[in-house]
């Protein structure tokens, strides 16, 4: 069975510093996707970044990058030059490939609450 | 292009009442999903659909029913609400592969007294 583990319930970081949010996963599938989402206090789920299991390059989206280490089964999110607006809950998630008559499903970790200090 | 929308945004029910949550998407996605999020936790899958007229159970389906009569709509029903169903409900839609997980609705906050 698939599993996502986020071991940092909360983190405090000084503004403008870089921050790494940890995520490890477990799966027996060869094809899968890894995602990070941001959930601000307003509650919506905002997609940040995606990494496919066969992608050799680490994914980047602006200030976000995903440090993908396949052998270690880790998919850490790196935020460069943190901003006050980055304060939010961050979820790591993993999708599996769709089956013959089943959908690709996504499972979530328990999240990390990031707080940026001015 | 509105993406994924959910109706209503907030609702308070009494134990035993029924209600239906509506999810709509305008991206012609085949797959649609209902998740719930409880305090301090990630999202858990309730039910999903791989196309019009199809539904399947997810991780926590008990106490919920779903229907997908039209491709763009996915309804989640609570026949007899219980306090344990107090949660935030998210709808999502995706393409038929494992890379398309970008589109979540804004969420519905449901309280059952």
Interface residues (C-beta under 8 A of the other chain):
Chain A: X4 X31 X32 X33 X35 X37 X43 X44 X45 X47 X50 X52 X91 X93 X95 X96 X97 X98 X101 X102 X103 X104 X105 X106 X107 X108 X109 X110 X111
Chain B: X31 X33 X40 X41 X42 X43 X44 X45 X48 X49 X50 X56 X58 X88 X90 X92 X94 X96 X97 X98 X99 X100 X101 X102 X103 X104 X106 X107 X109
